Amino acid sequence: MQFLLRTAAGGQQLRWASSVQASVAAHLAIAAIPDIAHLNDEQIAALGREKVLIDPLIAKLGAVYVPYRSFLDAGFVEIRAHQRVADYLCDNAQTDTNTALSNTKDEVARHIEGGIKAIQGGYVLSRVLRAGREATAGLAKGAAVLLAILPERTFPTVKVLAARLARAGGLMDQYLRREADEVESQRPGLRAAVRAATNDVHEAFTQMNGRLRTHFSDVFIDSLYPQLKERGAKVADAPDDDEDVIVEPAPEPPAGPATP
C-alpha cells in the first residue's frame, strides 16, 4: 500500500483522501448485504470507529482546498489581463519610438551616447519586445527619461513618445505591485491551510492503519487505498479528462530580456 506523496497537488490529496473514505464506506455498506457479510461485528465496529475519525478531517481538507483552487483559477485572471494590456502599450510605444527615430540615428547619437540602442536599454528592438514584464516596465521608463534629452525642435514627436512610454511603464509597475500586494499575498495563507489539512489526513491514515491491524489483514487494509501513478503523485483511477491541475499558477516569462 502506497501513500500519495505529501507534495502532490491539493486536488490529488482531496481525491486520494476521498477515495479512502469511500472505500471504508463501501466495505461497511457491502458488509450489510446478507449474502456477503464479509466482516464480523467486531470488524464492522472497528471500521465504523475509523470512519467517524477520518470523516471530519477529509471534510476540512475539502473546505480549505476549494477556496485555494478558486483563488488559483480566478485570482490571477484579471490582473494578468491588465498586465498584458500594459505590456502591449509598452511594446507599441517602443516600436513607434524606434520607427520615429530610425531616420535620424546619427542625430540621436549626437545627444545620447549609444543612440537608439541606448534608448532601448542596450538591446535591439526584438529583444525589448520579448522582455519579461518587470523588465518591460523598466525599459519603457528608462526610454522615456532618455527621450527627454532630445531637443523638441529637432524631434517634434519626442515629448509625446516619452509620455506614452512613461505612462505605459508606470501602468505595468502599478499592475505588478497590485499582483504582489492584493493577489499574490493571499496565496501563502490559503496554501498553508491546504498543507496543514493534508498533513492531518496523512497522519490520521497512518494511525488508522495501525489500529486496523488489530482486526484486519494487510491485504484488507490495502483494499482501502486507490492505486497511484506518476511515482505516487496522482490517483491512478481518476478519469484522464479530469486530471488535477498543479496547485501553482503557470510561471510568467523571465523577468529580464535575454543577453544579446
Secondary structure, 3 states (H helix, E strand, C coil): CCCCCCCCCHHHHHHHHHHHHHHHHHHHHHHCCCCCCCCCHHHHHHHHHHHHHHHHHHHHHHHHHHHHHHHHHHCCHHHHHHHHHHHHHHHHHHHHHHHHHHHHHHHHHHHCCCHHHHHCCCCCHHHHCCCCHHHHHHHHHHHHHHHCCCCCCCCCCHHHHHHHHHHHHHHHHHHHHHHHHHHHHHHHHHHHHHHHHHHHHHHHHHHHHHHHCCCCCHHHHHCCCCCEECCCCEECCCCHHHCCCCCCCCCCCCCCCCCC
